Amino acid sequence: MMSPNWLAPALLFVALCGTGALGAQVEEPVVLRDFRLQSAVLVEANGETVSSVGFVPEGWHPVRVPSTVLRALVADGVYPDPYVGMNNMR
């Protein structure tokens, strides 16, 4: 049985890419902090302003990532915990 001629170079390429040997920079993970959320209906600023570095959200809800929108709003006291008693019926 013959092996394909392309297999060895392909495996070498994959191995080199994984180590960053082909010039790819291997960077440290970025730690993301201080997430906040707000309904787009309540935000008066446009997307460019909200995305800028100097934007300071006032009255926004803090979010601990990873999270869902509901979990973040429960943690901020907007809604009661749906897993306690009959809170999910509210």
PyMOL Python script that loads the backbone (N, CA, C, O; Angstrom):
from pymol import cmd

cmd.read_pdbstr("""\
ATOM      1  N   MET A   1       0.848  -1.183   0.000  1.00  0.00           N
ATOM      2  CA  MET A   1       0.000   0.000   0.000  1.00  0.00           C
ATOM      3  C   MET A   1       0.888   1.239   0.000  1.00  0.00           C
ATOM      4  O   MET A   1       1.829   1.331   0.788  1.00  0.00           O
ATOM      5  N   MET A   2       0.594   2.180  -0.872  1.00  0.00           N
ATOM      6  CA  MET A   2       1.390   3.397  -0.998  1.00  0.00           C
ATOM      7  C   MET A   2       0.838   4.502  -0.118  1.00  0.00           C
ATOM      8  O   MET A   2      -0.377   4.677  -0.025  1.00  0.00           O
ATOM      9  N   SER A   3       1.729   5.255   0.535  1.00  0.00           N
ATOM     10  CA  SER A   3       1.257   6.408   1.304  1.00  0.00           C
ATOM     11  C   SER A   3       1.285   7.634   0.413  1.00  0.00           C
ATOM     12  O   SER A   3       2.133   7.728  -0.474  1.00  0.00           O
ATOM     13  N   PRO A   4       0.388   8.567   0.625  1.00  0.00           N
ATOM     14  CA  PRO A   4       0.358   9.769  -0.210  1.00  0.00           C
ATOM     15  C   PRO A   4       1.629  10.599  -0.013  1.00  0.00           C
ATOM     16  O   PRO A   4       2.162  10.684   1.094  1.00  0.00           O
ATOM     17  N   ASN A   5       2.099  11.201  -1.086  1.00  0.00           N
ATOM     18  CA  ASN A   5       3.324  12.005  -1.045  1.00  0.00           C
ATOM     19  C   ASN A   5       3.142  13.305  -0.282  1.00  0.00           C
ATOM     20  O   ASN A   5       4.128  13.889   0.167  1.00  0.00           O
ATOM     21  N   TRP A   6       1.936  13.767  -0.126  1.00  0.00           N
ATOM     22  CA  TRP A   6       1.680  15.055   0.523  1.00  0.00           C
ATOM     23  C   TRP A   6       1.564  14.944   2.030  1.00  0.00           C
ATOM     24  O   TRP A   6       1.552  15.970   2.710  1.00  0.00           O
ATOM     25  N   LEU A   7       1.478  13.733   2.587  1.00  0.00           N
ATOM     26  CA  LEU A   7       1.210  13.564   4.008  1.00  0.00           C
ATOM     27  C   LEU A   7       2.338  14.089   4.887  1.00  0.00           C
ATOM     28  O   LEU A   7       2.068  14.801   5.854  1.00  0.00           O
ATOM     29  N   ALA A   8       3.584  13.764   4.587  1.00  0.00           N
ATOM     30  CA  ALA A   8       4.713  14.210   5.422  1.00  0.00           C
ATOM     31  C   ALA A   8       4.844  15.731   5.431  1.00  0.00           C
ATOM     32  O   ALA A   8       4.969  16.310   6.510  1.00  0.00           O
ATOM     33  N   PRO A   9       4.821  16.409   4.273  1.00  0.00           N
ATOM     34  CA  PRO A   9       4.905  17.880   4.320  1.00  0.00           C
ATOM     35  C   PRO A   9       3.724  18.519   5.045  1.00  0.00           C
ATOM     36  O   PRO A   9       3.894  19.536   5.718  1.00  0.00           O
ATOM     37  N   ALA A  10       2.533  17.941   4.918  1.00  0.00           N
ATOM     38  CA  ALA A  10       1.359  18.502   5.597  1.00  0.00           C
ATOM     39  C   ALA A  10       1.507  18.381   7.101  1.00  0.00           C
ATOM     40  O   ALA A  10       1.204  19.329   7.824  1.00  0.00           O
ATOM     41  N   LEU A  11       1.967  17.238   7.588  1.00  0.00           N
ATOM     42  CA  LEU A  11       2.170  17.056   9.023  1.00  0.00           C
ATOM     43  C   LEU A  11       3.251  17.998   9.546  1.00  0.00           C
ATOM     44  O   LEU A  11       3.115  18.544  10.641  1.00  0.00           O
ATOM     45  N   LEU A  12       4.322  18.194   8.777  1.00  0.00           N
ATOM     46  CA  LEU A  12       5.374  19.115   9.177  1.00  0.00           C
ATOM     47  C   LEU A  12       4.830  20.537   9.271  1.00  0.00           C
ATOM     48  O   LEU A  12       5.153  21.264  10.211  1.00  0.00           O
ATOM     49  N   PHE A  13       4.007  20.938   8.305  1.00  0.00           N
ATOM     50  CA  PHE A  13       3.419  22.267   8.313  1.00  0.00           C
ATOM     51  C   PHE A  13       2.547  22.473   9.548  1.00  0.00           C
ATOM     52  O   PHE A  13       2.622  23.515  10.199  1.00  0.00           O
ATOM     53  N   VAL A  14       1.723  21.480   9.868  1.00  0.00           N
ATOM     54  CA  VAL A  14       0.853  21.562  11.043  1.00  0.00           C
ATOM     55  C   VAL A  14       1.690  21.658  12.311  1.00  0.00           C
ATOM     56  O   VAL A  14       1.365  22.439  13.207  1.00  0.00           O
ATOM     57  N   ALA A  15       2.761  20.877  12.400  1.00  0.00           N
ATOM     58  CA  ALA A  15       3.625  20.905  13.580  1.00  0.00           C
ATOM     59  C   ALA A  15       4.309  22.256  13.724  1.00  0.00           C
ATOM     60  O   ALA A  15       4.406  22.780  14.834  1.00  0.00           O
ATOM     61  N   LEU A  16       4.783  22.829  12.628  1.00  0.00           N
ATOM     62  CA  LEU A  16       5.460  24.128  12.684  1.00  0.00           C
ATOM     63  C   LEU A  16       4.490  25.249  13.027  1.00  0.00           C
ATOM     64  O   LEU A  16       4.850  26.169  13.762  1.00  0.00           O
ATOM     65  N   CYS A  17       3.267  25.192  12.508  1.00  0.00           N
ATOM     66  CA  CYS A  17       2.269  26.214  12.830  1.00  0.00           C
ATOM     67  C   CYS A  17       1.899  26.176  14.304  1.00  0.00           C
ATOM     68  O   CYS A  17       1.683  27.223  14.916  1.00  0.00           O
ATOM     69  N   GLY A  18       1.824  25.002  14.872  1.00  0.00           N
ATOM     70  CA  GLY A  18       1.465  24.860  16.277  1.00  0.00           C
ATOM     71  C   GLY A  18       2.507  25.428  17.214  1.00  0.00           C
ATOM     72  O   GLY A  18       2.177  25.822  18.332  1.00  0.00           O
ATOM     73  N   THR A  19       3.777  25.481  16.780  1.00  0.00           N
ATOM     74  CA  THR A  19       4.848  25.984  17.646  1.00  0.00           C
ATOM     75  C   THR A  19       5.146  27.454  17.406  1.00  0.00           C
ATOM     76  O   THR A  19       5.897  28.064  18.167  1.00  0.00           O
ATOM     77  N   GLY A  20       4.571  28.030  16.360  1.00  0.00           N
ATOM     78  CA  GLY A  20       4.863  29.417  16.026  1.00  0.00           C
ATOM     79  C   GLY A  20       6.159  29.561  15.240  1.00  0.00           C
ATOM     80  O   GLY A  20       6.660  30.675  15.089  1.00  0.00           O
ATOM     81  N   ALA A  21       6.715  28.458  14.736  1.00  0.00           N
ATOM     82  CA  ALA A  21       7.992  28.476  14.046  1.00  0.00           C
ATOM     83  C   ALA A  21       7.916  29.114  12.667  1.00  0.00           C
ATOM     84  O   ALA A  21       8.956  29.458  12.105  1.00  0.00           O
ATOM     85  N   LEU A  22       6.750  29.281  12.111  1.00  0.00           N
ATOM     86  CA  LEU A  22       6.623  29.868  10.780  1.00  0.00           C
ATOM     87  C   LEU A  22       6.363  31.367  10.833  1.00  0.00           C
ATOM     88  O   LEU A  22       5.836  31.937   9.878  1.00  0.00           O
ATOM     89  N   GLY A  23       6.721  31.999  11.920  1.00  0.00           N
ATOM     90  CA  GLY A  23       6.570  33.435  12.037  1.00  0.00           C
ATOM     91  C   GLY A  23       5.279  33.866  12.702  1.00  0.00           C
ATOM     92  O   GLY A  23       5.094  35.055  12.962  1.00  0.00           O
ATOM     93  N   ALA A  24       4.398  32.954  12.980  1.00  0.00           N
ATOM     94  CA  ALA A  24       3.159  33.311  13.669  1.00  0.00           C
ATOM     95  C   ALA A  24       3.484  33.665  15.107  1.00  0.00           C
ATOM     96  O   ALA A  24       4.187  32.921  15.791  1.00  0.00           O
ATOM     97  N   GLN A  25       2.988  34.773  15.556  1.00  0.00           N
ATOM     98  CA  GLN A  25       3.251  35.194  16.926  1.00  0.00           C
ATOM     99  C   GLN A  25       2.274  34.506  17.861  1.00  0.00           C
ATOM    100  O   GLN A  25       1.060  34.567  17.671  1.00  0.00           O
ATOM    101  N   VAL A  26       2.818  33.855  18.868  1.00  0.00           N
ATOM    102  CA  VAL A  26       1.994  33.220  19.880  1.00  0.00           C
ATOM    103  C   VAL A  26       1.870  34.214  21.022  1.00  0.00           C
ATOM    104  O   VAL A  26       2.852  34.519  21.699  1.00  0.00           O
ATOM    105  N   GLU A  27       0.652  34.722  21.234  1.00  0.00           N
ATOM    106  CA  GLU A  27       0.446  35.758  22.237  1.00  0.00           C
ATOM    107  C   GLU A  27      -0.197  35.180  23.483  1.00  0.00           C
ATOM    108  O   GLU A  27      -0.855  34.141  23.447  1.00  0.00           O
ATOM    109  N   GLU A  28       0.009  35.876  24.573  1.00  0.00           N
ATOM    110  CA  GLU A  28      -0.623  35.510  25.833  1.00  0.00           C
ATOM    111  C   GLU A  28      -2.115  35.825  25.739  1.00  0.00           C
ATOM    112  O   GLU A  28      -2.497  36.755  25.028  1.00  0.00           O
ATOM    113  N   PRO A  29      -2.962  35.076  26.435  1.00  0.00           N
ATOM    114  CA  PRO A  29      -4.395  35.379  26.392  1.00  0.00           C
ATOM    115  C   PRO A  29      -4.696  36.745  26.995  1.00  0.00           C
ATOM    116  O   PRO A  29      -4.022  37.190  27.924  1.00  0.00           O
ATOM    117  N   VAL A  30      -5.695  37.389  26.465  1.00  0.00           N
ATOM    118  CA  VAL A  30      -6.111  38.700  26.945  1.00  0.00           C
ATOM    119  C   VAL A  30      -7.164  38.493  28.025  1.00  0.00           C
ATOM    120  O   VAL A  30      -8.140  37.771  27.820  1.00  0.00           O
ATOM    121  N   VAL A  31      -6.965  39.126  29.170  1.00  0.00           N
ATOM    122  CA  VAL A  31      -7.941  39.038  30.247  1.00  0.00           C
ATOM    123  C   VAL A  31      -8.909  40.200  30.095  1.00  0.00           C
ATOM    124  O   VAL A  31      -8.504  41.362  30.120  1.00  0.00           O
ATOM    125  N   LEU A  32     -10.166  39.889  29.939  1.00  0.00           N
ATOM    126  CA  LEU A  32     -11.181  40.914  29.747  1.00  0.00           C
ATOM    127  C   LEU A  32     -11.890  41.168  31.067  1.00  0.00           C
ATOM    128  O   LEU A  32     -12.315  40.229  31.740  1.00  0.00           O
ATOM    129  N   ARG A  33     -12.014  42.424  31.432  1.00  0.00           N
ATOM    130  CA  ARG A  33     -12.632  42.779  32.707  1.00  0.00           C
ATOM    131  C   ARG A  33     -13.635  43.905  32.516  1.00  0.00           C
ATOM    132  O   ARG A  33     -13.708  44.546  31.468  1.00  0.00           O
ATOM    133  N   ASP A  34     -14.397  44.115  33.570  1.00  0.00           N
ATOM    134  CA  ASP A  34     -15.309  45.256  33.667  1.00  0.00           C
ATOM    135  C   ASP A  34     -16.322  45.306  32.526  1.00  0.00           C
ATOM    136  O   ASP A  34     -16.496  46.335  31.874  1.00  0.00           O
ATOM    137  N   PHE A  35     -16.981  44.179  32.301  1.00  0.00           N
ATOM    138  CA  PHE A  35     -18.047  44.148  31.312  1.00  0.00           C
ATOM    139  C   PHE A  35     -19.309  44.762  31.910  1.00  0.00           C
ATOM    140  O   PHE A  35     -19.578  44.616  33.103  1.00  0.00           O
ATOM    141  N   ARG A  36     -20.074  45.447  31.071  1.00  0.00           N
ATOM    142  CA  ARG A  36     -21.335  46.039  31.489  1.00  0.00           C
ATOM    143  C   ARG A  36     -22.320  45.877  30.346  1.00  0.00           C
ATOM    144  O   ARG A  36     -21.929  45.761  29.185  1.00  0.00           O
ATOM    145  N   LEU A  37     -23.608  45.870  30.688  1.00  0.00           N
ATOM    146  CA  LEU A  37     -24.623  45.753  29.648  1.00  0.00           C
ATOM    147  C   LEU A  37     -25.760  46.728  29.910  1.00  0.00           C
ATOM    148  O   LEU A  37     -26.019  47.145  31.039  1.00  0.00           O
ATOM    149  N   GLN A  38     -26.420  47.067  28.822  1.00  0.00           N
ATOM    150  CA  GLN A  38     -27.570  47.961  28.892  1.00  0.00           C
ATOM    151  C   GLN A  38     -28.416  47.731  27.646  1.00  0.00           C
ATOM    152  O   GLN A  38     -27.885  47.385  26.590  1.00  0.00           O
ATOM    153  N   SER A  39     -29.698  47.916  27.757  1.00  0.00           N
ATOM    154  CA  SER A  39     -30.587  47.796  26.611  1.00  0.00           C
ATOM    155  C   SER A  39     -30.239  48.876  25.589  1.00  0.00           C
ATOM    156  O   SER A  39     -30.027  50.034  25.947  1.00  0.00           O
ATOM    157  N   ALA A  40     -30.182  48.493  24.331  1.00  0.00           N
ATOM    158  CA  ALA A  40     -29.880  49.454  23.269  1.00  0.00           C
ATOM    159  C   ALA A  40     -30.944  50.540  23.186  1.00  0.00           C
ATOM    160  O   ALA A  40     -30.661  51.640  22.710  1.00  0.00           O
ATOM    161  N   VAL A  41     -32.149  50.255  23.634  1.00  0.00           N
ATOM    162  CA  VAL A  41     -33.233  51.238  23.630  1.00  0.00           C
ATOM    163  C   VAL A  41     -32.915  52.393  24.589  1.00  0.00           C
ATOM    164  O   VAL A  41     -33.310  53.534  24.347  1.00  0.00           O
ATOM    165  N   LEU A  42     -32.204  52.089  25.670  1.00  0.00           N
ATOM    166  CA  LEU A  42     -31.907  53.103  26.679  1.00  0.00           C
ATOM    167  C   LEU A  42     -30.602  53.853  26.450  1.00  0.00           C
ATOM    168  O   LEU A  42     -30.320  54.819  27.160  1.00  0.00           O
ATOM    169  N   VAL A  43     -29.803  53.433  25.479  1.00  0.00           N
ATOM    170  CA  VAL A  43     -28.507  54.065  25.213  1.00  0.00           C
ATOM    171  C   VAL A  43     -28.685  55.140  24.149  1.00  0.00           C
ATOM    172  O   VAL A  43     -29.128  54.862  23.035  1.00  0.00           O
ATOM    173  N   GLU A  44     -28.335  56.368  24.507  1.00  0.00           N
ATOM    174  CA  GLU A  44     -28.485  57.476  23.559  1.00  0.00           C
ATOM    175  C   GLU A  44     -27.267  57.643  22.665  1.00  0.00           C
ATOM    176  O   GLU A  44     -27.376  58.198  21.572  1.00  0.00           O
ATOM    177  N   ALA A  45     -26.105  57.170  23.113  1.00  0.00           N
ATOM    178  CA  ALA A  45     -24.874  57.308  22.326  1.00  0.00           C
ATOM    179  C   ALA A  45     -24.899  56.345  21.144  1.00  0.00           C
ATOM    180  O   ALA A  45     -25.526  55.287  21.210  1.00  0.00           O
ATOM    181  N   ASN A  46     -24.210  56.716  20.057  1.00  0.00           N
ATOM    182  CA  ASN A  46     -24.146  55.842  18.888  1.00  0.00           C
ATOM    183  C   ASN A  46     -23.080  54.757  19.097  1.00  0.00           C
ATOM    184  O   ASN A  46     -22.317  54.810  20.061  1.00  0.00           O
ATOM    185  N   GLY A  47     -23.036  53.788  18.199  1.00  0.00           N
ATOM    186  CA  GLY A  47     -22.121  52.665  18.316  1.00  0.00           C
ATOM    187  C   GLY A  47     -20.670  53.059  18.342  1.00  0.00           C
ATOM    188  O   GLY A  47     -19.879  52.456  19.066  1.00  0.00           O
ATOM    189  N   GLU A  48     -20.296  54.070  17.560  1.00  0.00           N
ATOM    190  CA  GLU A  48     -18.902  54.523  17.524  1.00  0.00           C
ATOM    191  C   GLU A  48     -18.487  55.079  18.886  1.00  0.00           C
ATOM    192  O   GLU A  48     -17.380  54.815  19.353  1.00  0.00           O
ATOM    193  N   THR A  49     -19.363  55.839  19.515  1.00  0.00           N
ATOM    194  CA  THR A  49     -19.066  56.413  20.831  1.00  0.00           C
ATOM    195  C   THR A  49     -18.977  55.324  21.890  1.00  0.00           C
ATOM    196  O   THR A  49     -18.058  55.330  22.709  1.00  0.00           O
ATOM    197  N   VAL A  50     -19.923  54.388  21.882  1.00  0.00           N
ATOM    198  CA  VAL A  50     -19.931  53.305  22.862  1.00  0.00           C
ATOM    199  C   VAL A  50     -18.682  52.433  22.717  1.00  0.00           C
ATOM    200  O   VAL A  50     -18.174  51.910  23.709  1.00  0.00           O
ATOM    201  N   SER A  51     -18.190  52.275  21.497  1.00  0.00           N
ATOM    202  CA  SER A  51     -17.023  51.433  21.239  1.00  0.00           C
ATOM    203  C   SER A  51     -15.699  52.126  21.516  1.00  0.00           C
ATOM    204  O   SER A  51     -14.655  51.474  21.505  1.00  0.00           O
ATOM    205  N   SER A  52     -15.715  53.414  21.762  1.00  0.00           N
ATOM    206  CA  SER A  52     -14.454  54.138  21.960  1.00  0.00           C
ATOM    207  C   SER A  52     -13.863  53.848  23.333  1.00  0.00           C
ATOM    208  O   SER A  52     -14.572  53.468  24.264  1.00  0.00           O
ATOM    209  N   VAL A  53     -12.563  54.034  23.440  1.00  0.00           N
ATOM    210  CA  VAL A  53     -11.840  53.755  24.680  1.00  0.00           C
ATOM    211  C   VAL A  53     -12.289  54.671  25.807  1.00  0.00           C
ATOM    212  O   VAL A  53     -12.344  54.237  26.958  1.00  0.00           O
ATOM    213  N   GLY A  54     -12.607  55.903  25.518  1.00  0.00           N
ATOM    214  CA  GLY A  54     -12.951  56.862  26.548  1.00  0.00           C
ATOM    215  C   GLY A  54     -14.395  56.821  27.030  1.00  0.00           C
ATOM    216  O   GLY A  54     -14.768  57.586  27.919  1.00  0.00           O
ATOM    217  N   PHE A  55     -15.205  55.949  26.463  1.00  0.00           N
ATOM    218  CA  PHE A  55     -16.624  55.894  26.841  1.00  0.00           C
ATOM    219  C   PHE A  55     -16.769  55.355  28.259  1.00  0.00           C
ATOM    220  O   PHE A  55     -16.205  54.313  28.593  1.00  0.00           O
ATOM    221  N   VAL A  56     -17.522  56.062  29.087  1.00  0.00           N
ATOM    222  CA  VAL A  56     -17.790  55.636  30.463  1.00  0.00           C
ATOM    223  C   VAL A  56     -19.285  55.363  30.597  1.00  0.00           C
ATOM    224  O   VAL A  56     -20.085  56.299  30.607  1.00  0.00           O
ATOM    225  N   PRO A  57     -19.671  54.085  30.700  1.00  0.00           N
ATOM    226  CA  PRO A  57     -21.098  53.777  30.817  1.00  0.00           C
ATOM    227  C   PRO A  57     -21.636  54.131  32.197  1.00  0.00           C
ATOM    228  O   PRO A  57     -21.088  53.693  33.209  1.00  0.00           O
ATOM    229  N   GLU A  58     -22.688  54.910  32.244  1.00  0.00           N
ATOM    230  CA  GLU A  58     -23.303  55.280  33.518  1.00  0.00           C
ATOM    231  C   GLU A  58     -24.672  54.621  33.612  1.00  0.00           C
ATOM    232  O   GLU A  58     -25.479  54.721  32.688  1.00  0.00           O
ATOM    233  N   GLY A  59     -24.933  53.947  34.727  1.00  0.00           N
ATOM    234  CA  GLY A  59     -26.205  53.281  34.923  1.00  0.00           C
ATOM    235  C   GLY A  59     -26.302  51.935  34.236  1.00  0.00           C
ATOM    236  O   GLY A  59     -27.391  51.366  34.161  1.00  0.00           O
ATOM    237  N   TRP A  60     -25.192  51.407  33.731  1.00  0.00           N
ATOM    238  CA  TRP A  60     -25.187  50.105  33.074  1.00  0.00           C
ATOM    239  C   TRP A  60     -25.033  49.008  34.126  1.00  0.00           C
ATOM    240  O   TRP A  60     -24.542  49.263  35.226  1.00  0.00           O
ATOM    241  N   HIS A  61     -25.443  47.813  33.794  1.00  0.00           N
ATOM    242  CA  HIS A  61     -25.396  46.678  34.714  1.00  0.00           C
ATOM    243  C   HIS A  61     -24.044  45.968  34.605  1.00  0.00           C
ATOM    244  O   HIS A  61     -23.602  45.661  33.498  1.00  0.00           O
ATOM    245  N   PRO A  62     -23.381  45.702  35.737  1.00  0.00           N
ATOM    246  CA  PRO A  62     -22.116  44.960  35.673  1.00  0.00           C
ATOM    247  C   PRO A  62     -22.368  43.509  35.276  1.00  0.00           C
ATOM    248  O   PRO A  62     -23.402  42.934  35.617  1.00  0.00           O
ATOM    249  N   VAL A  63     -21.420  42.926  34.556  1.00  0.00           N
ATOM    250  CA  VAL A  63     -21.547  41.546  34.102  1.00  0.00           C
ATOM    251  C   VAL A  63     -20.264  40.800  34.448  1.00  0.00           C
ATOM    252  O   VAL A  63     -19.162  41.271  34.166  1.00  0.00           O
ATOM    253  N   ARG A  64     -20.421  39.643  35.057  1.00  0.00           N
ATOM    254  CA  ARG A  64     -19.279  38.771  35.305  1.00  0.00           C
ATOM    255  C   ARG A  64     -19.260  37.725  34.193  1.00  0.00           C
ATOM    256  O   ARG A  64     -20.187  36.924  34.074  1.00  0.00           O
ATOM    257  N   VAL A  65     -18.218  37.733  33.392  1.00  0.00           N
ATOM    258  CA  VAL A  65     -18.130  36.872  32.215  1.00  0.00           C
ATOM    259  C   VAL A  65     -17.488  35.544  32.607  1.00  0.00           C
ATOM    260  O   VAL A  65     -16.527  35.553  33.377  1.00  0.00           O
ATOM    261  N   PRO A  66     -17.968  34.414  32.120  1.00  0.00           N
ATOM    262  CA  PRO A  66     -19.083  34.235  31.197  1.00  0.00           C
ATOM    263  C   PRO A  66     -20.425  34.323  31.915  1.00  0.00           C
ATOM    264  O   PRO A  66     -20.537  33.991  33.095  1.00  0.00           O
ATOM    265  N   SER A  67     -21.420  34.766  31.199  1.00  0.00           N
ATOM    266  CA  SER A  67     -22.745  34.923  31.769  1.00  0.00           C
ATOM    267  C   SER A  67     -23.769  35.048  30.655  1.00  0.00           C
ATOM    268  O   SER A  67     -23.432  35.252  29.489  1.00  0.00           O
ATOM    269  N   THR A  68     -25.015  34.921  31.043  1.00  0.00           N
ATOM    270  CA  THR A  68     -26.103  35.247  30.125  1.00  0.00           C
ATOM    271  C   THR A  68     -26.643  36.603  30.553  1.00  0.00           C
ATOM    272  O   THR A  68     -26.321  37.088  31.637  1.00  0.00           O
ATOM    273  N   VAL A  69     -27.448  37.204  29.722  1.00  0.00           N
ATOM    274  CA  VAL A  69     -28.054  38.484  30.072  1.00  0.00           C
ATOM    275  C   VAL A  69     -28.931  38.317  31.308  1.00  0.00           C
ATOM    276  O   VAL A  69     -28.881  39.145  32.217  1.00  0.00           O
ATOM    277  N   LEU A  70     -29.737  37.250  31.353  1.00  0.00           N
ATOM    278  CA  LEU A  70     -30.605  37.027  32.509  1.00  0.00           C
ATOM    279  C   LEU A  70     -29.789  36.855  33.782  1.00  0.00           C
ATOM    280  O   LEU A  70     -30.112  37.460  34.804  1.00  0.00           O
ATOM    281  N   ARG A  71     -28.745  36.046  33.741  1.00  0.00           N
ATOM    282  CA  ARG A  71     -27.924  35.807  34.935  1.00  0.00           C
ATOM    283  C   ARG A  71     -27.290  37.121  35.409  1.00  0.00           C
ATOM    284  O   ARG A  71     -27.208  37.364  36.613  1.00  0.00           O
ATOM    285  N   ALA A  72     -26.846  37.963  34.484  1.00  0.00           N
ATOM    286  CA  ALA A  72     -26.252  39.245  34.862  1.00  0.00           C
ATOM    287  C   ALA A  72     -27.279  40.157  35.520  1.00  0.00           C
ATOM    288  O   ALA A  72     -26.965  40.838  36.497  1.00  0.00           O
ATOM    289  N   LEU A  73     -28.501  40.178  34.999  1.00  0.00           N
ATOM    290  CA  LEU A  73     -29.542  41.029  35.574  1.00  0.00           C
ATOM    291  C   LEU A  73     -30.024  40.497  36.921  1.00  0.00           C
ATOM    292  O   LEU A  73     -30.394  41.285  37.792  1.00  0.00           O
ATOM    293  N   VAL A  74     -30.028  39.183  37.109  1.00  0.00           N
ATOM    294  CA  VAL A  74     -30.357  38.601  38.412  1.00  0.00           C
ATOM    295  C   VAL A  74     -29.259  38.975  39.413  1.00  0.00           C
ATOM    296  O   VAL A  74     -29.558  39.365  40.542  1.00  0.00           O
ATOM    297  N   ALA A  75     -28.008  38.858  39.012  1.00  0.00           N
ATOM    298  CA  ALA A  75     -26.890  39.194  39.902  1.00  0.00           C
ATOM    299  C   ALA A  75     -26.910  40.659  40.301  1.00  0.00           C
ATOM    300  O   ALA A  75     -26.480  41.007  41.401  1.00  0.00           O
ATOM    301  N   ASP A  76     -27.409  41.534  39.412  1.00  0.00           N
ATOM    302  CA  ASP A  76     -27.474  42.970  39.710  1.00  0.00           C
ATOM    303  C   ASP A  76     -28.755  43.361  40.443  1.00  0.00           C
ATOM    304  O   ASP A  76     -28.948  44.534  40.764  1.00  0.00           O
ATOM    305  N   GLY A  77     -29.633  42.388  40.712  1.00  0.00           N
ATOM    306  CA  GLY A  77     -30.843  42.663  41.478  1.00  0.00           C
ATOM    307  C   GLY A  77     -32.019  43.174  40.674  1.00  0.00           C
ATOM    308  O   GLY A  77     -33.022  43.591  41.254  1.00  0.00           O
ATOM    309  N   VAL A  78     -31.924  43.152  39.347  1.00  0.00           N
ATOM    310  CA  VAL A  78     -33.028  43.612  38.512  1.00  0.00           C
ATOM    311  C   VAL A  78     -34.182  42.612  38.578  1.00  0.00           C
ATOM    312  O   VAL A  78     -35.345  43.009  38.658  1.00  0.00           O
ATOM    313  N   TYR A  79     -33.865  41.326  38.544  1.00  0.00           N
ATOM    314  CA  TYR A  79     -34.861  40.259  38.609  1.00  0.00           C
ATOM    315  C   TYR A  79     -34.518  39.325  39.764  1.00  0.00           C
ATOM    316  O   TYR A  79     -33.350  39.194  40.127  1.00  0.00           O
ATOM    317  N   PRO A  80     -35.543  38.665  40.353  1.00  0.00           N
ATOM    318  CA  PRO A  80     -35.256  37.670  41.381  1.00  0.00           C
ATOM    319  C   PRO A  80     -34.698  36.393  40.728  1.00  0.00           C
ATOM    320  O   PRO A  80     -34.934  36.142  39.546  1.00  0.00           O
ATOM    321  N   ASP A  81     -33.974  35.609  41.490  1.00  0.00           N
ATOM    322  CA  ASP A  81     -33.398  34.358  40.980  1.00  0.00           C
ATOM    323  C   ASP A  81     -34.525  33.423  40.539  1.00  0.00           C
ATOM    324  O   ASP A  81     -35.348  33.028  41.365  1.00  0.00           O
ATOM    325  N   PRO A  82     -34.579  33.060  39.249  1.00  0.00           N
ATOM    326  CA  PRO A  82     -35.676  32.226  38.765  1.00  0.00           C
ATOM    327  C   PRO A  82     -35.635  30.794  39.301  1.00  0.00           C
ATOM    328  O   PRO A  82     -36.613  30.060  39.160  1.00  0.00           O
ATOM    329  N   TYR A  83     -34.531  30.389  39.909  1.00  0.00           N
ATOM    330  CA  TYR A  83     -34.418  29.032  40.431  1.00  0.00           C
ATOM    331  C   TYR A  83     -34.807  28.928  41.898  1.00  0.00           C
ATOM    332  O   TYR A  83     -34.651  27.867  42.502  1.00  0.00           O
ATOM    333  N   VAL A  84     -35.310  30.009  42.478  1.00  0.00           N
ATOM    334  CA  VAL A  84     -35.740  30.005  43.866  1.00  0.00           C
ATOM    335  C   VAL A  84     -37.257  30.114  43.924  1.00  0.00           C
ATOM    336  O   VAL A  84     -37.845  31.035  43.357  1.00  0.00           O
ATOM    337  N   GLY A  85     -37.876  29.181  44.606  1.00  0.00           N
ATOM    338  CA  GLY A  85     -39.329  29.218  44.798  1.00  0.00           C
ATOM    339  C   GLY A  85     -40.093  29.355  43.507  1.00  0.00           C
ATOM    340  O   GLY A  85     -39.835  28.635  42.542  1.00  0.00           O
ATOM    341  N   MET A  86     -41.031  30.273  43.487  1.00  0.00           N
ATOM    342  CA  MET A  86     -41.868  30.518  42.304  1.00  0.00           C
ATOM    343  C   MET A  86     -41.427  31.766  41.543  1.00  0.00           C
ATOM    344  O   MET A  86     -42.207  32.338  40.782  1.00  0.00           O
ATOM    345  N   ASN A  87     -40.184  32.189  41.744  1.00  0.00           N
ATOM    346  CA  ASN A  87     -39.695  33.401  41.077  1.00  0.00           C
ATOM    347  C   ASN A  87     -39.775  33.327  39.563  1.00  0.00           C
ATOM    348  O   ASN A  87     -39.950  34.353  38.906  1.00  0.00           O
ATOM    349  N   ASN A  88     -39.649  32.128  38.995  1.00  0.00           N
ATOM    350  CA  ASN A  88     -39.700  32.029  37.534  1.00  0.00           C
ATOM    351  C   ASN A  88     -41.093  32.326  36.974  1.00  0.00           C
ATOM    352  O   ASN A  88     -41.252  32.496  35.765  1.00  0.00           O
ATOM    353  N   MET A  89     -42.098  32.391  37.846  1.00  0.00           N
ATOM    354  CA  MET A  89     -43.455  32.714  37.403  1.00  0.00           C
ATOM    355  C   MET A  89     -43.686  34.232  37.336  1.00  0.00           C
ATOM    356  O   MET A  89     -44.663  34.681  36.738  1.00  0.00           O
ATOM    357  N   ARG A  90     -42.798  35.016  37.942  1.00  0.00           N
ATOM    358  CA  ARG A  90     -42.971  36.468  37.953  1.00  0.00           C
ATOM    359  C   ARG A  90     -42.740  37.070  36.594  1.00  0.00           C
ATOM    360  O   ARG A  90     -42.847  38.286  36.432  1.00  0.00           O
TER     361      ARG A  90
END
""", "prot")
cmd.dss("prot")
cmd.show_as("cartoon", "prot")
cmd.util.cbc("prot")
cmd.orient("prot")
